[in-house]
């Protein structure tokens, strides 16, 4: 097991953040009570929690530590001429309306539709400077792990737990085990953090991180921008992990400096001094370790129905007959049957019907820039949605002319929101269609009933858009 805090033993950053937030230690019979620094809420998983508070006559314990936005149910098309938002149905409109009422009644800071700071919850929170090193962060959304990019311990929680945190600012948790993923070497041209995390999940499997918090280490991780680190941590949950994080460094501090909720003046200097003590101590041990060489990776894409079923874009669709394990063979057969893919056939060249670039995984400014690199001077051959992760991203992208590149290529430039990642907002694909998506999940029906999702990076998604098929973005960028 990893070293725990006895005052002398080296500790991991995971141990340090955990120990600093324990209100009551866990026992064999009960989880620990963990204090929560930041609680992010959105319109889909919070209504029931607020209803419970009303029924029990409870107030928020620390409303100033709660921050709300809207993202899942909202349309990504602009307001109509009548000033109304084009919600997909009455339920979506009701969720948004209820969120406005809940936040007003309970004194929660809300950045909703029409607000300049509104965005996908895991894009908007960091942009606000609300996510900071050493924090505990929770949200009723599985991809809360995104915030681990700042050296925070960030968990997705269920709706009942949302209510618990609103009322007590605490959470019941069992202490996680620790998993170090060390990435040596450097990513080559045409590769990004999305390729790296897909390769890691393919190695670990969708259950390989169960019960663990992953710390990402090594020169390839340190070389990533904050946007890349957020992508990396975002998909930790897809390996079954409880969370993922990267220890803070100068890259982190430079990204946070000057943001609305970041400390200012002397408080900033004090905060940075504290944050510099967070990285894992020399000699700290982990329950498990995994090592990869980034230099050996190629652009990745999924072929199946979970994020662990990924291969290089230059690879072949796996053959179930090669699987020795009967259960694994059955799982692979079912995935290929749903996806309509032929074993042993190259994945490159597979026809694509729709491309989606966005989500809390890849909806940041860096992702917009990468997509624009491929789209510039080319025309899309299939329906392509480019959806900024927030109004801040949209504004910055438009200042750089990225929206013009997208539109001139024939793609759609949308308003911020979760969009086609979850397909509960009017953005979806039809049964049997193939979609190359920069989102985080490729489960059956995730992007629409019967839809077939292939996860990839913004570069690979854009390459599919301009070729109409799965393609190696390196070859597209080289003009081959």
ROMISE-786239 format. One record per residue (C-alpha): x, y, z; residue in one letter. Coordinates in steps of 0.02 Angstrom, whole numbers, plus 32768, in hexadecimal, padded with zeros to 4 digits. Each point is the difference from the previous one (the first is absolute). Layout:
XYZa ...
// end
This chain:
800080008000x 803680B57FE8x 805380578093x 7F8780568077x 801A8098806Ex 80617FD8809Ex 8067809F7FF7x 809B7FAD7FB8x 7FD37F927F6Dx 8007804A7F4Fx 7F5180217FBFx 7FAF800B7F56x 7F9E809B7FCFx 7F657F93800Fx 80297FDB80B6x 802680B88024x 7F5C80427FBBx 7F9B7F758051x 8051801780ABx 7FE380BC7FFCx 7F447FE97FE6x 7FD17F728077x 7F7E803B807Dx 7FEC7F53804Bx 80707F6D7FD6x 7FB47F657FB5x 7FE87F628066x 7FE07F4D7FCAx 7F4780268015x 7FF380AF7FB7x 804E806A7F75x 8062809D8028x 7FA980A88003x 805C806D7F83x 7FF080BD7FF7x 7FD780487F54x 805180A27FC6x 7F9F80187F5Fx 7F577FBC7FCBx 7FD080177F49x 7F4A7FE57FCFx 7F9F7FFA7F5Dx 7F4B7FEF7FCEx 7FF27F437FEBx 803F7FB180A2x 7FD2808A807Cx 7F4080177FFCx 7FDB7F69806Ex 80858036807Dx 7FB580AE8012x 7F547FB18015x 80407F9B8094x 8046809F804Fx 7F5680547FEFx 7FA47F6B8048x 80727FFA8097x 800B80BB801Ax 80BD80037FE5x 8070808B7FC2x 80A67FF47FA6x 80907FEB8079x 807B80677F99x 7FA880517F6Cx 809F80617FD3x 80547F587FDCx 7F787FD07F84x 800680377F4Ax 7F7D7FDA7F7Cx 7FEE80007F44x 7F937FB07F7Ax 80447F8B7F7Cx 7FAF7F547FE9x 7F4E802A7FCAx 801D80A67FABx 7FF780187F43x 809D802C7FA0x 7F9B805F7F7Ex 7FEC80BC801Fx 7F628056803Cx 7F7680107F81x 7FC080A57FBAx 7F807FFF808Dx 808C7FFD8082x 7FD97F4E8036x 807D7F738012x 7FDA7F6A7F8Ex 7FF57F798086x 7FEC7F507FBEx 7F6A7FDF8070x 7F9E80428095x 80647F97807Ax 80A380557FD0x 7FB180AC8011x 7FB97FCF80A9x 80AA7FC7803Fx 804B80A97FD4x 7F6F805F804Ex 800B7F98809Fx 80BB8020800Bx 7FE280BB7FF9x 7F807FF4808Cx 806D7F8E806Cx 8098806F7FF5x 7F99809D8025x 7FAA7FAE8096x 809F7FBA804Dx 807A808B7FD8x 806D7FA27F84x 8068805E7F80x 7FBA7FCD7F57x 8048801D7F53x 7F707FCA7F92x 7FC480177F4Ex 803180AA7FBBx 808880198084x 80AC80287FBAx 80527F858078x 7F8B7F6D7FDBx 804A7F607FBEx 80137F468016x 80177FEA80BBx 80B07FB67FF4x 803980877F88x 7FAB80918058x 803E7FD780B1x 80BA80057FD8x 7FE9809B7F93x 7FB7805A8097x 809C7FD48064x 7F8C7FA38077x 80637F5F7FF0x 80A5800F805Dx 808E7F8C8038x 7FE57F9D809Ex 7F4380117FFBx 7F7A7F7C800Dx 7F82801A7F74x 7F5C7FA57FE3x 7F7480097F80x 7F6C7F937FD1x 805B7FCD7F62x 80797F707FE7x 808180697FA3x 8025806E8096x 80AA7FAB7FF9x 802B808A7F82x 802A80758091x 808C7F8C8037x 806B80547F7Bx 801D808A8081x 803B7F8A8089x 7F517FF6804Bx 7FAA7F63803Ex 7F6180047F98x 7F717F828007x 7F607FE77FA2x 7F6E7FE28077x 7F4D7FC27FF8x 7F6380688013x 7FE47FCE80B6x 80B580318026x 7FE280A97FACx 7F7D801E8085x 80777FC9808Bx 8087807A7FC6x 7F8580907FEDx 7FC47FE580B2x 80A47FD48058x 809280307F8Bx 803F7F508023x 80027F587FA8x 800C7F4C803Cx 80937FAB7FA9x 806E7F678014x 80B880267FEEx 80357FD47F4Fx 80977F9C7FCDx 808680557F98x 80387FDD7F4Ex 809480567FAFx 7FFD800B7F42x 80AC80387FC6x 8010803A7F4Dx 80B1800E7FBDx 803A80477F5Ax 7FA080827F9Dx 7F6380017F95x 8027800B7F47x 7FB280757F7Fx 7F467FE67FE7x 7FE87FB980AFx 7FB1804E809Ax 7FC77FDB80B1x 7F647FAA7FBAx 806C7F807FA7x 80647FE7809Fx 7F697FE0806Fx 7FAF7F8C7F80x 80A37F9D7FFBx 80057FF980BFx 7F4C7FC3800Bx 80207F7E7F79x 80907FC0806Cx 7FA5800680A7x 7F557FCC7FC2x 7F5D804F8038x 800F7FB280ADx 80BC800C8015x 7FF980998070x 7F6F7FCB806Dx 8012803B80B4x 8097806D7FD6x 802D80B57FE6x 807D800F7F71x 809280788007x 804780257F54x 80BD80178004x 8095800D7F8Bx 804780767F7Dx 7F747FE57F81x 7F8080358081x 80668096803Ax 800D80397F4Bx 7F42800A7FEFx 7FA580A68009x 7F7780158083x 7F817FDB7F79x 805A7F5D7FDBx 800A7FD280B8x 7F46801E8013x 7FDF7F8A7F6Ex 80717F7D8050x 7FAB800A80ABx 7F52800F7FB5x 80017F4D7FC0x 804D7FAF809Ax 7F517FC7802Ex 7FFA7F9D7F5Dx 80877F8D8046x 7F937FE58098x 80678076806Dx 7FB1806A8088x 806280977FC5x 80A180357FA9x 8077808E801Fx 80A180577FCDx 806A80578084x 800380BF7FECx 8097805B7FBAx 802980A67FACx 7F907FD27F6Cx 7F6E7FF2807Bx 802880A38059x 801380647F5Ex 7F597FBF7FC1x 7FA5802E80A1x 804D80AB801Dx 7F84808F7FECx 7F647F957FEEx 7F6380418059x 80037F888094x 80BC7FEC800Fx 805680528097x 804480B07FE5x 809780608041x 80527FBC809Ex 7F7D7F768008x 803B7FC27F56x 80B57FF5803Bx 7FCB7FA2809Cx 7F957F897F9Ax 808C7FD87F85x 80757FDC8092x 7F827F828044x 7FE27FB57F56x 80B97FE27FE4x 7FFF7F888094x 7F787F927FB3x 80627F937F85x 80247F4F803Ax 80987FF18071x 809C7FAB7FBFx 7FF57F4A8031x 7F417FFF800Ex 7FB97F597FCCx 7F607FCF7FA7x 7F917F698009x 801D7FE37F46x 8065804A7F71x 7FF180007F42x 808480417F88x 7FEC80367F4Bx 8070804B7F7Bx 7FA980917FA9x 807E7FFA7F72x 7FBB7F577FCAx 7F4C803A7FF0x 7F9C80257F63x 7F5A805E7FF1x 7F797F988055x 7F4B7FDA7FDCx 7F7F7F8C804Fx 7FAC7F777F9Cx 7F8A7FB68082x 7F80802D8083x 806C80328092x 809580798009x 807A7F718022x 7FE17FB77F53x 807C80707FA8x 80877FE77F7Cx 807980697F9Bx 7FAB80557F6Ex 80797F9E7F92x 7FCB7F5B8050x 7F8A7F717FD8x 7F587FDB8050x 80277F75807Fx 7FC87F4E7FDFx 7F9C7FAF808Dx 80467F587FCDx 80AA80388041x 7FB9801880AFx 80297F6E8074x 7F8C803B808Ax 7F4D7FCC7FD9x 7FB280968057x 8071807B7FA5x 7FDA7FA97F5Cx 7F45800D801Dx 800F80B8802Ex 806580267F64x 7F887FA07F90x 7F6D80638045x 805B80A57FE8x 802D7FDC7F4Bx 7F507FC57FDCx 7FB780A38042x 808480687FA6x 7FEE7FA07F5Dx 80BD7FF07FECx 805D7F6F7FB0x 808E7FAD8061x 80AB80127FB0x 7FCC80947F95x 806080A6800Dx 7FA180808067x 804380887F8Dx 7F8880197F71x 7F657FD58065x 7F7480707FC2x 7FCA808A8078x 7F5480547FFFx 801680848089x 80908054805Ax 7FF0805380AAx 808980708048x 7FDD803F80AFx 7FCE7FC380B1x 8055800E80AAx 80897F917FB9x 802E80667F66x 7F9C80A17FFBx 808B80798035x 805B80837F99x 80947F8E7FDEx 7F887F7E7FB9x 7FAC80827F91x 80AB80337FBEx 80327F4D7FDAx 7F5F7FE07FA1x 801780A27F9Fx 80B07FCA7FCCx 7FB27F717F9Ex 7F63805A7FC4x 8059809B7FBEx 7FFB80067F42x 7F9E7F5D7FF6x 7F497FCF7FF2x 7FA67F83806Fx 7FB47F687FACx 7F877FD7808Bx 7F9580588081x 80768051807Ex 7FD3805A80A2x 8084806A8057x 7FC2803080ADx 8069806F8072x 80027FC880B5x 7FD380AC8043x 7FDA80B27FCDx 80B3802D802Fx 80417F7D7F86x 7F84803B7F7Bx 803380B68015x 80BB7FD87FFBx 7FEA7F8F7F68x 7F9E80847FA3x 808580828028x 807D7F8B7FABx 7F907FE37F69x 7FE37F498027x 7F4480127FE6x 8022803E7F4Ex 80707F6B7FDDx 7F797F8A803Fx 7F7580507F9Bx 806880107F62x 80247F46800Cx 7F457FE08002x 7FF67FCC80B7x 7F8580428082x 803E807B8084x 7F8D7FEB8097x 7FDA805080A9x 80547FB5809Cx 7FB77F64804Fx 80177F458016x 7FB07FE97F55x 80197F587FAAx 80667FB5808Dx 7F617FCA8059x 7F7980207F7Dx 7F7A803C807Ax 7FF780AD7FB4x 7FCE7FE67F4Bx 80B07FDF7FC0x 80087F477FD2x 80237F817F79x 7F897F857FAEx 80007F448015x 808B7FAF7F9Cx 806180A17FE5x 80B98009802Ax 803E80978061x 80B5802B8024x 7FF1805E80A3x 8079805D8072x 7F937FD88097x 80237F7C8084x 7F857F727FEEx 7FD47F8B7F71x 7F7D7F948058x 7F707FBA7F9Ax 7F84808C7FDDx 806880858057x 7FEE807A7F6Fx 7F547FC37FCCx 7FA67F577FFAx 805F7F8A7F8Ex 808980807FDFx 80B47FC57FEEx 8085806B8054x 80BC7FFE7FE0x 80618069807Fx 809680637FC3x 806280A18014x 7FCD80A57FAFx 80877FE77F7Bx 7FC27F517FD5x 7F4A80398004x 802480917F8Bx 80607F8B7F8Dx 7F657F927FF7x 7F9680997FDAx 806580347F68x 80187F507FBBx 7F557FB6802Cx 80547F6B8050x 80737FCF808Fx 80AA80487FD0x 80AE801C8047x 800980BB8028x 80BB80007FDFx 7FE47FCF7F4Cx 7F7680807FEBx 806C808C8046x 808E7FCA7F8Ex 7F8980077F6Bx 80097F467FDDx 
// end
